[in-house]
Amino acid sequence: MDRAEMEAFWMPYTGNREFKKKPRLITGAEGAYYFSEDGRKIFDGMSGLWTTGAGHNRIEIADAVSEQLRRLDYSPAFQYGHPLAFELAERIVSLTPESLDHVFYTNSGSECTDTSTKIARAYWRQIGQPAKTKIIGRTRGYHGASWGAISFGGIPANKKLWGQAVDSDHLKHTLLPGNEFSRGLPQSGQDLADELEDIITLHDASNVAAVIVEPISGSAGVIVPPVGYLQRLSDICRKHEVLLIFDEVITAFGRIGDWFAASAFEVTPDIINVAKQITNGAIPLGAVIVKGEIYQAFMESDSPEYVAELPHGYTYSSHPVACAAAMASLDILEREGLIERVRQLAPVFESKVHQLRDSPNVSDIRNYGFAAGMTLKPYPGDPTRRPWEVAMKCWENGFYVRSGGDTIQLGLPFITTESEMDSVVNAIGDALS
C-alpha cells in the first residue's frame, strides 16, 4: 500500500503514527487463524475482538448472508418490519433468564449502552418518577465509545480527551489486593458491592435510574467479580428501586461457558446488552433485552396507538442481513455444542494460563471461561508500554493477543484446541522473557 492510502484512514484506538510506519495488515482468515499480508499464519488469541468464537469465515453464516442479500437486502425498521427480526427476537428471549423477554435492536455495544440507559431513564418517567436520571457505572468499566458509554465507563484514557460528558457516578472496580492470581471467581471482595449503598444514599434513590456493570470487565483486563458480588449489587438495586443493567457485549453467547453471565452467575438484571458474538462478528448487530414490566410501561401510553412509544432507534436497527447472520451464528453454537465445549475446557485453559505466574513482570492473572487477563509490572511512569511490546512480539511470532492499559488479554476462539492453548501461552511467556 502506498503512503496516500495509509494516510486516508484515521484508525480507531490505534497509534496511527506507529502503525503507518510499520503496518500490521490482515488479508484473510480461516477457523482460529488470520493470514497476514506477508503470508504468515497468525493464531487469533482474541477471537477478533471477543467476536468470532465459532471461528472465522463460517460458510454457514456466509450462505445465510448471501441468501438474505438476494431476498431482502434492507428494509426500514421505523413503522415497518421483516419476519426475521421477530424470529430472531423470539429466539434470543428463549435463551435469556426468565422475564427478560423483549428485544430492541442496535448495531453495536456503544449503541446498546446509550439505548439501555435511555430506556432506563424513560421508564422511570413513564411510571411517574422523572427525577430518577442518574446512571452509576464502575471504574475500569468499558461500555463503548459513544458519549453515554464514555460517561458510564470508567477507563480514564477513554475520558480525558473529551471533557464533560453525561452526568454519572462510579463504583470502585473489583481488583482487590490479596486476590491476585485467583482462579475463577475470587473468594473475597463481596463487600465491595456495599459501596453502591453509599452512592445511592449520596444522590438519594429518588434521583438514581440505573446501575450499569459488565459481569466480567473484558477491555479492562478480564476483571472477574468476587463470589456473591453481583448478587449483592442486585439486592441493593432491588432495595432502592434502581434498575440493574448487565453489559454482556463480551460475555453473552458462550464466552464464559453459558449463554449469558446472568445465567452463569444466577443473577437476573432488568436489562441485558449484547453484541459481538451474536453474529460471530460477521456483521454488526447489537440488542438490548428488557424485562416485560419495562416494555409494558411504554405500551400503557395515553398517546394514540400510531405514535411511537419509544422515540428512539437506528437506520440499521434489525438489519435483515445482520439478523440472518445472527440466526446462523446461533445455529452453529447450538449444533456444535460450542458453549458446552467452553465450559468443559475452561479448567484446562485456566491451568495453562496460570503457568505464566512466574514469568518476568507478571503481577496478576485472572480468568473465567475462555477469557484471561494478566497485569504486567510497568516501566517507570509508563504502565502501557510493556503490554504493547509483548503483544507486538507475539504478533511477530504468529500470535494475536491484545494489550489494553497495563494488561495482556486473551479471548480464545471456542474451537481452540489444547495444543493451541499451549502454543499461545508459550508465546506470551517467550515474549515476557
Residue pairs with C-beta under 8 A, 6 or more apart in sequence:
1 23
1 25
3 20
6 20
6 23
7 20
10 16
11 19
12 145
23 37
24 36
24 395
25 36
25 37
26 34
26 35
26 36
26 37
26 42
27 35
27 36
27 37
28 34
28 35
29 35
29 44
29 56
29 57
30 55
30 56
30 57
31 55
31 56
31 57
31 413
31 415
32 43
32 44
32 55
32 56
32 413
32 415
32 416
32 420
33 41
33 42
33 43
33 44
33 56
34 41
34 42
34 44
34 56
34 400
35 41
35 42
36 42
40 398
41 398
42 395
42 398
42 399
42 400
43 398
43 399
43 400
43 420
43 423
43 424
43 427
44 52
44 56
44 400
44 413
45 394
45 399
45 400
45 401
45 402
45 410
45 411
45 412
45 424
46 400
46 401
46 402
46 409
46 410
46 411
47 53
47 277
47 281
47 370
47 411
47 412
47 413
47 414
48 56
48 281
49 276
49 281
49 402
49 411
50 218
50 249
50 250
50 255
50 276
50 277
50 371
50 411
51 276
51 277
51 280
51 281
52 277
52 280
52 281
52 413
53 253
53 254
53 255
53 277
53 280
53 333
53 338
53 342
53 370
53 413
53 414
53 415
54 280
54 329
54 332
54 333
54 336
54 338
54 413
54 414
54 415
55 413
55 414
55 415
58 280
58 282
58 328
58 329
58 332
60 328
60 331
60 332
61 279
61 280
61 282
61 325
61 328
61 329
61 332
62 282
63 328
64 324
64 325
64 327
64 328
65 282
65 283
65 321
65 324
65 325
65 328
67 324
68 84
68 320
68 321
68 323
68 324
69 321
72 82
72 320
73 320
73 321
74 319
74 320
74 321
75 81
75 82
75 320
77 85
77 105
77 313
77 314
77 315
77 316
77 317
77 318
78 313
81 318
82 318
82 320
82 323
84 320
84 323
84 324
84 327
85 105
85 318
85 320
85 323
87 323
87 327
88 103
88 318
88 323
88 326
88 327
89 102
89 103
89 105
89 287
91 327
91 330
92 103
92 274
92 287
92 289
93 100
93 101
93 102
93 103
93 289
95 259
95 260
96 259
96 260
96 262
96 263
96 272
96 289
97 260
97 262
97 263
97 268
98 268
99 268
99 291
99 292
99 293
100 262
100 268
100 269
100 271
100 272
100 289
100 290
100 291
101 289
101 291
101 292
101 295
102 289
102 290
102 291
102 292
102 294
102 295
103 287
103 288
103 289
104 115
104 119
104 287
104 288
104 289
104 290
104 310
104 317
105 285
105 286
105 287
105 314
105 317
105 318
105 319
106 112
106 115
106 275
106 285
106 286
106 287
106 288
106 314
106 317
107 284
107 285
107 286
107 314
107 316
107 317
107 319
107 322
108 144
108 275
108 284
108 286
109 143
109 144
109 149
109 247
109 249
109 273
109 275
109 276
109 286
110 143
110 144
110 145
110 146
110 148
110 149
111 144
111 146
111 286
111 314
112 144
112 247
112 249
112 273
112 274
112 275
112 286
112 287
112 288
113 143
113 144
113 146
113 148
113 149
113 152
113 212
113 247
113 273
114 146
114 147
114 148
114 149
115 273
115 288
115 312
116 210
116 212
116 245
116 271
116 273
116 288
116 290
117 135
117 148
117 152
117 209
117 210
117 212
117 245
118 148
118 312
119 271
119 288
119 290
119 294
119 310
119 312
120 135
120 209
120 210
120 243
120 245
120 270
120 271
121 132
121 133
121 135
121 209
121 210
122 298
122 310
123 209
123 243
123 294
123 297
123 298
124 130
124 131
124 132
124 133
124 209
126 297
126 298
126 300
126 301
127 297
129 206
131 206
131 207
132 205
132 206
132 207
132 208
132 209
132 242
133 167
133 207
133 209
134 167
134 168
134 169
134 203
134 207
134 208
134 209
135 148
135 151
135 152
135 166
135 167
135 168
135 169
135 209
135 210
135 211
135 212
136 152
136 168
136 169
136 170
136 171
136 196
136 199
136 200
136 208
136 210
136 211
136 212
136 242
137 143
137 151
137 152
137 153
137 154
137 168
137 169
137 170
137 171
137 211
137 212
137 213
138 154
138 170
138 171
138 172
138 173
138 212
138 213
138 214
138 217
139 154
139 170
139 171
139 172
139 173
140 154
140 155
140 173
140 175
140 217
140 220
140 221
140 223
141 152
141 153
141 154
141 155
141 170
141 173
141 212
141 213
141 214
141 217
141 220
141 247
142 149
142 153
142 155
142 158
142 214
142 217
142 218
142 219
142 220
143 149
143 152
143 153
143 212
143 214
143 247
143 249
143 273
144 150
144 153
144 249
145 158
147 165
147 166
148 165
148 166
150 158
150 159
150 162
150 165
151 165
151 166
151 167
151 168
152 166
152 168
152 212
153 159
154 170
154 173
155 219
155 220
155 405
157 405
159 165
169 199
169 202
169 203
171 192
171 193
171 195
171 196
171 199
171 211
171 213
172 192
172 195
173 217
173 220
173 223
174 186
174 189
174 192
174 223
174 224
174 225
174 226
174 229
175 223
175 364
176 186
176 188
176 189
176 192
176 226
178 188
179 186
179 187
179 188
179 189
179 226
180 363
180 364
180 365
181 354
181 357
181 364
181 365
182 224
182 366
183 350
183 354
183 367
184 224
184 350
184 367
184 368
185 224
185 225
185 226
185 227
185 368
186 224
186 225
186 226
186 227
187 226
187 227
188 226
189 225
189 226
189 229
190 226
190 227
190 228
190 229
190 232
191 232
192 226
192 229
193 229
193 230
193 232
193 233
193 236
194 232
194 236
196 211
196 233
196 236
196 237
197 236
200 208
200 236
200 240
200 242
205 240
205 241
205 242
208 240
208 242
209 242
209 243
210 242
210 243
210 244
210 245
210 270
210 271
211 233
211 237
211 242
211 243
211 244
211 245
212 245
212 247
213 230
213 233
213 244
213 245
213 246
213 247
214 246
214 247
214 248
214 249
214 250
214 251
215 225
215 230
215 246
215 247
215 248
215 251
215 261
215 262
215 265
215 267
216 222
216 223
216 224
216 225
216 250
216 251
216 256
216 261
216 368
216 371
217 223
218 250
218 251
218 371
218 409
218 411
219 250
219 404
219 409
220 373
220 404
220 405
220 407
221 366
221 373
221 374
221 375
221 404
221 405
221 406
221 407
221 409
222 366
222 367
222 368
222 371
222 372
222 373
222 407
222 409
222 410
223 366
223 373
224 366
224 367
224 368
225 265
230 265
230 267
231 265
231 266
231 267
233 244
233 267
234 244
234 267
234 268
234 269
236 242
237 243
237 244
237 270
243 269
243 270
243 271
243 294
244 269
244 270
244 271
245 269
245 270
245 271
245 272
245 273
246 260
246 261
246 262
246 267
246 269
246 271
246 272
246 273
247 273
248 260
248 261
248 262
248 272
248 273
248 274
249 273
249 274
249 275
249 276
249 286
250 276
250 371
250 411
251 260
251 261
251 369
252 259
252 260
252 261
252 272
252 274
252 276
252 277
252 278
253 259
253 260
253 274
253 276
253 277
253 278
253 329
253 330
253 333
253 339
254 277
254 333
254 338
254 339
254 342
254 414
255 277
255 342
255 369
255 370
255 371
255 411
256 264
256 342
256 346
256 368
256 369
256 370
256 371
257 264
257 339
257 340
257 342
257 343
257 346
257 369
257 370
258 264
258 339
258 343
259 339
260 272
260 274
262 268
262 269
262 272
270 290
270 291
270 294
271 288
271 289
271 290
271 291
271 294
272 288
272 289
273 286
273 287
273 288
273 289
274 286
274 287
274 289
275 284
275 285
275 286
275 287
277 329
278 285
278 286
278 287
278 326
278 329
278 330
279 285
279 322
279 325
279 326
279 329
280 325
280 328
280 329
280 332
282 325
282 329
283 319
283 321
283 322
283 325
284 316
284 322
285 319
285 322
285 323
285 325
285 326
298 309
298 310
299 309
301 307
301 309
303 309
316 322
332 338
333 339
333 414
338 414
338 415
339 414
341 414
341 415
342 369
342 370
342 414
343 369
345 370
345 416
345 418
346 368
346 369
346 370
348 418
348 421
349 367
349 370
349 372
349 412
349 416
349 421
350 367
350 372
352 418
352 421
352 422
352 425
353 365
353 367
353 372
353 374
353 410
353 421
353 425
354 365
354 367
355 425
355 429
356 362
356 365
356 374
356 425
356 428
356 429
356 432
357 365
359 428
359 429
359 432
359 433
360 432
360 433
361 376
361 377
361 386
361 432
362 374
362 375
362 376
362 377
362 432
363 375
363 376
363 377
364 374
364 375
365 372
365 373
365 374
365 375
366 372
366 373
366 374
367 373
370 411
370 412
370 413
370 414
370 416
371 409
371 410
371 411
371 412
372 409
372 410
373 407
373 408
373 409
373 410
374 407
374 408
374 428
375 406
375 407
376 386
376 387
376 390
376 406
376 407
376 408
376 432
377 386
378 385
378 386
378 406
379 385
379 386
383 405
383 406
384 403
384 405
384 406
386 406
387 403
387 404
387 405
387 406
387 407
387 408
388 403
389 431
390 401
390 403
390 408
390 428
390 431
390 432
391 401
391 402
391 403
391 408
393 430
393 431
394 400
394 401
394 424
394 427
394 428
394 431
397 427
397 430
397 431
398 427
399 423
399 424
399 427
399 428
401 408
401 409
401 410
401 424
401 427
401 428
402 408
402 409
402 410
402 411
403 409
408 428
410 424
412 420
412 421
412 424
